[in-house]
Amino acid sequence: MEREFIPSDYLPIIIQSVVALGFVVITMVLTHVIGGKRKKIRTLRKDENFECGIEVRGNARFPFSVKYFLIAILFVLFDVEIIFFYPWAINFKEFGWDGFWEMLLFLSFLLFGFYYIYKKGALNWED
Amino acid sequence: MTIKPIYTKVDPPEGYSAPGVFATTFDKVIGLARSNSIWPLPFATSCCGIEFMATMGAHYDLGRFGSERLSFSPRQADLLMVMGTIAKKMGPVVQQVYEQMAEPRWVIAVGACASSGGIFDTYSVLQGIDRVVPVDVYVPGCPPRPEQIIDGFMRIQDLVANEPLRRRYSQEYRELLIKYGILKEK
């Protein structure tokens, strides 16, 4: 049977949205209301982001080599794929030869990927 | 065999008590809470820092006073504990760390070097951290024993417990900070 949805079915969603929005707005207003009227001491150095006591120099948002990102993301990729080996290694005997061939296939895909990035020069740090 | 748990209690502040009711002033309650939950920021630069490590250790255990949680960020710290020689180059760093602590904040100078420069009466050493930040308690010794640090800490607790809530908003306090160059005059 086809179920029909009438607009009132969506009422809980609307209520939830209103509560979520209301909570945020009320909290933001309330902190200002109960936070006290007296003037707090604020200075330039107190409002700084960093707090180790050393003066901040320059801007952190400058361009740097994309190689760092490539190496990091490739590491994550291969690292995660290694994790798939663990369940196989634990059930090595149960899976038998079938499991072995499947894992070998998986590994060959991996190695093909590795060969690809190697040929593309993604691991080439010098240039 | 059952182990009876040991709870450390603090004495209630002055006030009126009736069965199930206790009335006192806001200042005293907040002072009581604050003085037994001070989060220290250790600024350990030399041998007094080693003594402080002993103070935090199991034998002396500063955690008994509600301070086992050291704050390594000035934003959440209540008490700046300067322990050790402060070179003149380090002065602005101490001042900035103090400045970035949230109000109310207290400072304890542990050891001779932090209090007065100690034996380092030279061109490169700050002759006491009270040249850059206002200090509440000085602990003598070179280096002081952990008992002395704890004694100084308890003096801080007395100050915290008895401080009026409006002190940090007062003109007097502003002038104090202006005197140290932390706040600019308006």
Interface residues (C-beta under 8 A of the other chain):
Chain A: R38 K39 K40 I41 T43 R45 K46 E48 E51 G53 I54
Chain B: S73 P74 R75 P92 V93 V94 Q96 V97 E99 Q100 E103 R166 R168 Y169 R174 L177 I182 L183 K184
